[in-house]
């Protein structure tokens, strides 16, 4: 258990989480329930609805032992849709305060978390590179992201996260049969 003493506030004690891996899955994705059902054991799923950045922030503030967070959502170069929030290279600084606390507690407990972005073409081009660089700077997490179509192989997609900024652990969170049978692109 980590215990933190903040100036002029009572001691904050947080119970250790039961999982070190969280998957945030956008409810706007085609067959998002299939993705939830296809998660590997030990991965906790949270469905994004409404303000996704706010929802992620409130969840991450209560989890101290995170090693990786996976965002499965629609993407485009330099952009990911999290619920009703469009996190884009041009809007990322509006969310700087939220993003800076995403992994704050994990880092205090000497964790080095990674953030995995599953969404088509997020890391593509100059916008993609600028977005990942800024996200890495604000969160302090190692970043893995897709620079190609993500999802169904029959639609030209794959589940590879081709781009990396900073140290990040690679772990598949979806069962192979789900990756093979999913019929959409993120």
Protein Blocks (a to p, Z undefined) as FASTA:
>chain_A
ZZdddehiacddddddfbfbdcdddfkbghklmmmmmpcehiacdddehjfklmmmmmmm
mcckbfbdcddddddehiacehjaccdfklmmmmmmmmmmmmmmmmmnopacddddddeh
klgcjklmmmmmmmmmmnopacdddfbdedjfknopafbdfbcedjdddddfbdfklmmm
pccdZZ
